[in-house]
Amino acid sequence: MSNQTEEQQIEQLKEWWKDNGTPLMIGAVLGLSGFFGWKYMTEKEVSYQESASNLYVSVTEELTKEDKSGLAEKAQSVKEQYPDSSYAILSAFHLAKIAVEENDLDKAAAEFNWVINNHKGNELAPIAKLRLARIYIAQKKAEQALSLLSFSADSGYFEVASLIKGHALNAMDKKAEALEAYRAADNAGNVTANHPTLKLAIEELAASEIGLIEQNTAVETETKEATEEQAKTDEETE
């Protein structure tokens, strides 16, 4: 796992986006009314969010087109004109996805950092942290990734965070800690229960751990035998 090339890691990142990007966007859009708490808003706030919503429609229209060349421009417009809206967060996610597809991981990281720094209380901020952590791993910045992965067991993100934490620790060649993180993800349940990469990582690291234990045992045995032989030789000499 830790010997993967940067190109392989980026390809995995793209695949992960492909598998997880669209469900996130659909779920987020459907839940936007819950984020905003419409009935408690002032007239000015309602007007602001409605305007942001109207502009975000142009983003969703781009998503339905075969040629999505205008998507980045539309998403950037929402983000710049309505930065305090949840639509700006969704637009940042779109911009990050485009950046990943173009292998511009610095740009993708910047988008997620924008979400984290400017909307830390939003329900999408934890997802931004998880995706940013994956990008940092692909950029060989595993230690920075680890700083984003402190989720409590009841947070709803613990399982996926543990999986990504395992990747980060494995990239740092901390095999025992990586195995512990992978097992935590595997034991947590639903999302990663049948994850093929996770199962393979656990098997590889567990085998490596057994091999290391056997190697250490062999060294200890050889050392003990050598010590005993030396002691016997010393006695005979005396």
Residue frames relative to the residue before (quaternion, step in Angstrom):
aa qw qx qy qz dx dy dz
M 1.0000 0.0000 0.0000 0.0000 0.00 0.00 0.00
S 0.7173 0.4493 -0.2685 0.4599 3.60 0.84 -0.92
N 0.6497 0.5276 -0.3156 0.4471 3.62 1.26 -0.30
Q 0.3764 0.7342 -0.4873 0.2860 3.59 1.22 0.20
T 0.4448 -0.6638 0.5242 0.2945 3.56 -1.09 0.69
E 0.6512 -0.5070 0.3827 0.4154 3.56 -1.27 0.36
E 0.6318 0.5428 -0.3374 0.4386 3.60 1.04 -0.80
Q 0.6469 0.5159 -0.3163 0.4641 3.59 1.02 -0.82
Q 0.6571 0.5117 -0.3097 0.4588 3.57 0.99 -0.85
I 0.6450 0.5108 -0.3217 0.4686 3.58 1.01 -0.79
E 0.6385 0.5202 -0.3298 0.4614 3.59 1.00 -0.80
Q 0.6362 0.5139 -0.3248 0.4751 3.59 1.03 -0.77
L 0.6274 0.5391 -0.3261 0.4575 3.55 1.05 -0.80
K 0.6463 0.5149 -0.3146 0.4671 3.58 1.00 -0.83
E 0.6507 0.5155 -0.3141 0.4607 3.56 0.97 -0.88
W 0.6383 0.5265 -0.3238 0.4589 3.56 1.01 -0.82
W 0.6218 0.5296 -0.3270 0.4753 3.56 1.04 -0.80
K 0.6539 0.5364 -0.3077 0.4359 3.53 0.93 -0.98
D 0.7115 0.4634 -0.2487 0.4661 3.56 0.97 -0.90
N 0.8136 0.3123 -0.1174 0.4762 3.59 1.00 -0.82
G 0.5483 0.6698 -0.3877 0.3168 3.59 1.19 -0.39
T 0.7144 0.4786 -0.2728 0.4314 3.56 0.71 -1.08
P 0.6455 0.5099 -0.3475 0.4500 3.67 0.82 -0.79
L 0.6247 0.5418 -0.3398 0.4480 3.55 1.01 -0.78
M 0.6875 0.4948 -0.2920 0.4441 3.56 0.80 -1.02
I 0.6589 0.5067 -0.3145 0.4584 3.57 0.92 -0.90
G 0.6777 0.4927 -0.2932 0.4604 3.56 0.89 -0.94
A 0.6540 0.5191 -0.3166 0.4500 3.55 0.98 -0.80
V 0.6597 0.5029 -0.3169 0.4599 3.57 0.90 -0.88
L 0.6594 0.5114 -0.3132 0.4533 3.58 0.94 -0.85
G 0.7482 0.4115 -0.2202 0.4715 3.56 1.09 -0.68
L 0.3758 0.7692 -0.4682 0.2190 3.57 1.20 0.06
S 0.6172 0.5497 -0.3640 0.4295 3.58 0.99 -0.71
G 0.6331 0.5236 -0.3280 0.4664 3.56 1.13 -0.64
F 0.6188 0.5489 -0.3439 0.4444 3.57 1.06 -0.72
F 0.7558 0.4460 -0.2213 0.4253 3.52 0.84 -0.97
G 0.2195 -0.7794 0.5523 0.1983 3.60 1.03 -0.68
W 0.1178 -0.8771 0.4588 0.0789 3.54 0.83 1.08
K 0.7175 0.4950 -0.3002 0.3874 3.58 0.66 -0.98
Y 0.6834 0.4656 -0.2913 0.4810 3.58 1.23 -0.31
M 0.5288 0.6610 -0.3943 0.3577 3.56 1.26 -0.03
T 0.4779 -0.6171 0.5324 0.3277 3.52 -1.23 0.49
E 0.6754 -0.4926 0.3518 0.4211 3.54 -1.23 0.33
K 0.6401 0.5309 -0.3212 0.4530 3.58 1.03 -0.79
E 0.6600 0.5082 -0.3049 0.4618 3.57 0.98 -0.85
V 0.6311 0.5313 -0.3240 0.4631 3.54 1.03 -0.86
S 0.6510 0.5195 -0.3080 0.4599 3.56 0.96 -0.91
Y 0.6404 0.5362 -0.3137 0.4517 3.57 1.01 -0.88
Q 0.7020 0.4668 -0.2663 0.4674 3.56 0.85 -1.01
E 0.6327 0.5244 -0.3361 0.4602 3.58 1.03 -0.72
S 0.6440 0.5094 -0.3205 0.4722 3.57 1.01 -0.79
A 0.6383 0.5163 -0.3186 0.4738 3.55 1.02 -0.82
S 0.6398 0.5341 -0.3094 0.4580 3.54 1.03 -0.86
N 0.6564 0.5198 -0.3078 0.4519 3.56 0.94 -0.90
L 0.6768 0.4724 -0.2951 0.4813 3.56 0.98 -0.82
Y 0.6335 0.5406 -0.3367 0.4394 3.58 1.05 -0.72
V 0.5123 0.6337 -0.4177 0.4018 3.59 1.20 -0.41
S 0.6326 0.5384 -0.3342 0.4451 3.57 1.05 -0.76
V 0.6062 0.5389 -0.3450 0.4723 3.58 1.17 -0.58
T 0.6754 0.4876 -0.2964 0.4671 3.57 0.88 -0.93
E 0.6113 0.5431 -0.3512 0.4560 3.58 1.10 -0.61
E 0.6334 0.5261 -0.3258 0.4647 3.57 1.05 -0.76
L 0.6283 0.5606 -0.3318 0.4253 3.57 1.08 -0.73
T 0.6750 0.4972 -0.2935 0.4593 3.59 1.13 -0.56
K 0.6039 0.5809 -0.3472 0.4211 3.58 1.25 -0.29
E 0.5322 -0.6052 0.4829 0.3426 3.55 -1.17 0.58
D 0.7223 0.3215 -0.1908 0.5818 3.55 1.08 -0.82
K 0.0775 -0.8352 0.5444 -0.0028 3.56 -0.34 1.26
S 0.2446 0.8173 -0.4930 0.1707 3.56 1.17 0.54
G 0.6969 0.4692 -0.2794 0.4649 3.59 1.15 -0.51
L 0.4371 0.7385 -0.4350 0.2725 3.59 1.27 -0.13
A 0.6652 0.5169 -0.3157 0.4365 3.59 0.85 -0.95
E 0.6601 0.5136 -0.3141 0.4493 3.58 0.91 -0.88
K 0.6718 0.4906 -0.2994 0.4673 3.59 0.93 -0.89
A 0.6596 0.5035 -0.3102 0.4640 3.59 0.95 -0.87
Q 0.6409 0.5203 -0.3229 0.4629 3.58 1.00 -0.78
S 0.6187 0.5534 -0.3366 0.4445 3.59 1.06 -0.73
V 0.6488 0.5041 -0.3143 0.4755 3.58 0.97 -0.86
K 0.6678 0.5194 -0.2956 0.4437 3.53 0.89 -0.95
E 0.7099 0.4595 -0.2606 0.4658 3.59 0.94 -0.88
Q 0.7328 0.4393 -0.2451 0.4582 3.59 0.91 -0.87
Y 0.8011 0.1493 -0.0647 0.5759 3.58 1.07 -0.69
P 0.0020 -0.8696 0.4936 -0.0133 3.61 0.73 1.07
D 0.6862 0.4883 -0.2908 0.4541 3.60 1.14 -0.48
S 0.5858 0.5909 -0.3677 0.4154 3.58 1.25 -0.03
S 0.5695 -0.5755 0.4550 0.3707 3.55 -1.24 0.39
Y 0.5523 0.5915 -0.3946 0.4351 3.57 1.24 -0.37
A 0.6002 0.5449 -0.3540 0.4665 3.58 1.14 -0.57
I 0.6226 0.5311 -0.3366 0.4659 3.58 1.07 -0.73
L 0.6553 0.5006 -0.3092 0.4737 3.57 0.90 -0.90
S 0.6394 0.5216 -0.3221 0.4641 3.57 1.02 -0.78
A 0.6256 0.5277 -0.3331 0.4681 3.59 1.04 -0.75
F 0.6201 0.5317 -0.3364 0.4686 3.59 1.07 -0.73
H 0.6409 0.5136 -0.3223 0.4707 3.58 0.99 -0.83
L 0.6635 0.5105 -0.3005 0.4571 3.57 0.92 -0.91
A 0.6390 0.5179 -0.3195 0.4705 3.57 1.05 -0.75
K 0.6400 0.5262 -0.3204 0.4591 3.57 0.99 -0.84
I 0.6409 0.5133 -0.3189 0.4734 3.58 0.96 -0.85
A 0.6500 0.5279 -0.3100 0.4502 3.57 0.97 -0.89
V 0.6375 0.5170 -0.3265 0.4687 3.60 0.99 -0.81
E 0.6595 0.5151 -0.3049 0.4547 3.56 0.95 -0.88
E 0.7057 0.4176 -0.2444 0.5175 3.56 1.19 -0.57
N 0.4624 -0.7087 0.4090 0.3417 3.58 1.35 0.18
D 0.4706 0.6330 -0.4637 0.4035 3.57 1.16 0.62
L 0.0924 -0.8526 0.5134 0.0297 3.57 0.37 1.26
D 0.5756 0.5744 -0.3853 0.4363 3.61 1.12 -0.50
K 0.6524 0.5057 -0.2991 0.4787 3.56 1.00 -0.86
A 0.6482 0.5126 -0.3178 0.4648 3.59 0.94 -0.87
A 0.6527 0.5132 -0.3094 0.4636 3.58 0.96 -0.88
A 0.6359 0.5376 -0.3259 0.4477 3.57 1.02 -0.79
E 0.6428 0.5249 -0.3236 0.4545 3.59 1.00 -0.78
F 0.6888 0.4672 -0.2879 0.4736 3.57 0.89 -0.89
N 0.6216 0.5254 -0.3409 0.4704 3.57 1.05 -0.67
W 0.6013 0.5535 -0.3501 0.4578 3.57 1.09 -0.67
V 0.6511 0.5092 -0.3093 0.4703 3.57 0.94 -0.89
I 0.6870 0.4988 -0.2837 0.4458 3.56 0.84 -1.03
N 0.7185 0.4640 -0.2510 0.4532 3.57 0.92 -0.90
N 0.7783 0.3636 -0.1744 0.4812 3.57 1.04 -0.75
H 0.7846 0.2128 -0.1163 0.5707 3.59 1.22 -0.36
K 0.0845 0.8579 -0.5036 0.0575 3.58 0.96 0.83
G 0.7048 0.4591 -0.2783 0.4637 3.61 1.11 -0.54
N 0.5232 0.6526 -0.4062 0.3679 3.59 1.24 -0.12
E 0.5925 -0.6151 0.3982 0.3348 3.55 -1.13 0.67
L 0.6592 0.5018 -0.3158 0.4624 3.59 1.20 -0.32
A 0.4696 0.7034 -0.4295 0.3166 3.60 1.24 -0.23
P 0.6500 0.5047 -0.3462 0.4505 3.67 0.87 -0.74
I 0.6337 0.5184 -0.3345 0.4667 3.58 1.05 -0.72
A 0.6104 0.5398 -0.3425 0.4677 3.57 1.08 -0.72
K 0.6371 0.5277 -0.3262 0.4574 3.59 1.01 -0.79
L 0.6610 0.5116 -0.3106 0.4527 3.58 0.90 -0.90
R 0.6941 0.4675 -0.2834 0.4683 3.57 0.91 -0.89
L 0.6176 0.5291 -0.3414 0.4712 3.56 1.08 -0.69
A 0.6216 0.5446 -0.3404 0.4485 3.58 1.01 -0.77
R 0.6482 0.5121 -0.3194 0.4644 3.58 0.96 -0.81
I 0.6409 0.5171 -0.3222 0.4670 3.56 1.03 -0.78
Y 0.6412 0.5258 -0.3262 0.4538 3.58 0.95 -0.85
I 0.6274 0.5278 -0.3391 0.4613 3.60 1.00 -0.76
A 0.6591 0.5020 -0.3011 0.4722 3.57 0.98 -0.88
Q 0.6910 0.4530 -0.2626 0.4983 3.58 1.19 -0.57
K 0.4832 -0.6750 0.4214 0.3651 3.59 1.28 0.18
K 0.5214 0.5964 -0.4268 0.4361 3.57 1.07 0.81
A 0.0174 0.8686 -0.4944 0.0291 3.54 0.88 1.02
E 0.6270 0.5434 -0.3492 0.4355 3.61 1.00 -0.73
Q 0.6444 0.5001 -0.3198 0.4820 3.58 1.03 -0.74
A 0.6046 0.5573 -0.3475 0.4506 3.56 1.09 -0.69
L 0.6475 0.5418 -0.3182 0.4312 3.58 0.91 -0.93
S 0.6377 0.5551 -0.3320 0.4183 3.59 1.02 -0.73
L 0.6837 0.4830 -0.2732 0.4738 3.59 1.26 -0.35
L 0.6924 0.5566 -0.2378 0.3927 3.58 1.25 -0.34
S 0.4255 0.6906 -0.4786 0.3361 3.59 1.11 0.59
F 0.1703 0.7775 -0.5771 0.1830 3.56 -0.04 1.34
S 0.4581 -0.6779 0.4994 0.2849 3.56 -0.98 0.82
A 0.6546 -0.5550 0.3537 0.3720 3.56 -1.19 0.56
D 0.7381 0.3854 -0.2296 0.5039 3.60 1.13 -0.53
S 0.4236 0.7446 -0.4387 0.2714 3.59 1.22 0.24
G 0.4832 -0.6433 0.4552 0.3814 3.56 1.16 -0.56
Y 0.7288 0.3783 -0.2215 0.5260 3.57 1.29 -0.27
F 0.4068 0.7583 -0.4435 0.2507 3.57 1.28 -0.15
E 0.6556 0.5468 -0.3164 0.4136 3.56 0.91 -0.93
V 0.7125 0.4306 -0.2516 0.4937 3.57 0.78 -1.05
A 0.6205 0.5437 -0.3399 0.4514 3.58 1.03 -0.77
S 0.6457 0.5171 -0.3196 0.4621 3.60 1.02 -0.78
L 0.6200 0.5408 -0.3333 0.4605 3.56 1.05 -0.77
I 0.6907 0.4623 -0.2724 0.4847 3.58 0.86 -1.00
K 0.6022 0.5529 -0.3478 0.4591 3.58 1.08 -0.72
G 0.6240 0.5378 -0.3308 0.4605 3.56 1.03 -0.78
H 0.6345 0.5248 -0.3234 0.4663 3.57 1.00 -0.85
A 0.6635 0.5163 -0.3030 0.4488 3.58 0.92 -0.96
L 0.6867 0.4802 -0.2818 0.4675 3.59 0.86 -0.97
N 0.6274 0.5299 -0.3305 0.4652 3.55 1.06 -0.75
A 0.6427 0.5206 -0.3130 0.4669 3.57 1.04 -0.82
M 0.6820 0.4551 -0.2686 0.5056 3.58 1.21 -0.58
D 0.4478 -0.7158 0.4131 0.3413 3.58 1.38 0.10
K 0.4389 0.6404 -0.4931 0.3925 3.56 1.11 0.74
K 0.1602 -0.8732 0.4546 0.0719 3.51 0.52 1.29
A 0.6778 0.4977 -0.3085 0.4445 3.59 0.83 -0.95
E 0.6750 0.4812 -0.2917 0.4772 3.58 0.95 -0.87
A 0.6186 0.5418 -0.3355 0.4596 3.56 1.08 -0.75
L 0.6430 0.5225 -0.3137 0.4639 3.58 0.96 -0.89
E 0.6379 0.5270 -0.3196 0.4617 3.58 1.00 -0.82
A 0.6661 0.4958 -0.2981 0.4708 3.59 0.96 -0.87
Y 0.6476 0.5162 -0.3168 0.4623 3.58 0.96 -0.85
R 0.6638 0.4982 -0.3102 0.4636 3.57 0.96 -0.84
A 0.6046 0.5425 -0.3511 0.4657 3.58 1.11 -0.65
A 0.6516 0.5021 -0.3071 0.4786 3.57 1.00 -0.82
D 0.6668 0.5142 -0.2950 0.4515 3.57 0.95 -0.89
N 0.7072 0.4636 -0.2553 0.4689 3.56 1.00 -0.83
A 0.5677 0.6373 -0.3772 0.3596 3.58 1.19 -0.49
G 0.6545 -0.6167 0.2688 0.3451 3.55 1.10 -0.48
N 0.9208 0.0935 -0.0512 0.3751 3.49 -0.65 -1.24
V 0.7479 0.4479 -0.2572 0.4170 3.58 0.55 -1.14
T 0.8102 0.2815 -0.1217 0.4995 3.57 0.85 -0.96
A 0.3468 0.7861 -0.4693 0.2036 3.59 1.26 0.01
N 0.7965 0.2203 -0.1129 0.5516 3.59 0.97 -0.83
H 0.2974 0.7779 -0.4981 0.2415 3.55 1.20 0.56
P 0.3840 -0.7648 0.4608 0.2351 3.65 -0.41 1.17
T 0.6439 0.5216 -0.3269 0.4543 3.60 0.99 -0.81
L 0.6382 0.5327 -0.3221 0.4530 3.56 1.03 -0.82
K 0.6605 0.5085 -0.3118 0.4559 3.57 0.86 -0.95
L 0.6619 0.5078 -0.3022 0.4613 3.56 0.95 -0.90
A 0.6485 0.5242 -0.3194 0.4502 3.59 0.96 -0.88
I 0.6512 0.5122 -0.3156 0.4627 3.58 0.96 -0.87
E 0.6573 0.5135 -0.3115 0.4553 3.59 0.92 -0.90
E 0.6762 0.5025 -0.2960 0.4502 3.58 0.92 -0.94
L 0.7054 0.4607 -0.2696 0.4664 3.55 0.87 -0.97
A 0.6182 0.5324 -0.3447 0.4643 3.59 1.07 -0.71
A 0.6497 0.5021 -0.3117 0.4783 3.59 1.00 -0.83
S 0.6388 0.5247 -0.3158 0.4658 3.55 1.03 -0.81
E 0.6449 0.5256 -0.3127 0.4583 3.56 1.03 -0.85
I 0.6459 0.5080 -0.3146 0.4751 3.58 0.99 -0.85
G 0.6490 0.5245 -0.3119 0.4543 3.56 0.97 -0.87
L 0.6518 0.5127 -0.3115 0.4640 3.57 1.01 -0.82
I 0.6358 0.5225 -0.3238 0.4669 3.57 1.00 -0.84
E 0.6629 0.5003 -0.3049 0.4661 3.57 0.94 -0.90
Q 0.6409 0.5266 -0.3187 0.4586 3.55 1.03 -0.82
N 0.6635 0.5025 -0.2988 0.4669 3.57 0.94 -0.91
T 0.6349 0.5312 -0.3222 0.4593 3.55 1.04 -0.82
A 0.6498 0.5176 -0.3122 0.4608 3.56 0.99 -0.88
V 0.6498 0.5129 -0.3144 0.4647 3.58 0.97 -0.85
E 0.6504 0.5154 -0.3124 0.4624 3.57 0.98 -0.88
T 0.6485 0.5195 -0.3146 0.4589 3.58 1.00 -0.84
E 0.6591 0.5042 -0.3025 0.4688 3.56 0.96 -0.93
T 0.6472 0.5216 -0.3163 0.4572 3.57 0.98 -0.83
K 0.6505 0.5185 -0.3047 0.4638 3.54 0.99 -0.90
E 0.6672 0.5008 -0.2997 0.4628 3.57 0.92 -0.93
A 0.6518 0.5127 -0.3162 0.4607 3.57 1.00 -0.84
T 0.6389 0.5257 -0.3176 0.4632 3.58 1.03 -0.79
E 0.6651 0.5000 -0.2972 0.4684 3.55 0.96 -0.91
E 0.6487 0.5181 -0.3136 0.4610 3.57 1.02 -0.82
Q 0.6482 0.5131 -0.3137 0.4671 3.55 1.02 -0.83
A 0.6408 0.5234 -0.3199 0.4616 3.56 1.02 -0.84
K 0.6459 0.5203 -0.3144 0.4619 3.59 1.03 -0.81
T 0.6464 0.5223 -0.3064 0.4642 3.53 1.05 -0.85
D 0.6367 0.5350 -0.3135 0.4585 3.57 1.02 -0.84
E 0.6524 0.5174 -0.3117 0.4577 3.58 1.03 -0.84
E 0.6617 0.5111 -0.3034 0.4570 3.55 1.00 -0.89
T 0.6301 0.5479 -0.3168 0.4499 3.56 1.10 -0.78
E 0.6473 0.5165 -0.3009 0.4730 3.53 1.04 -0.86
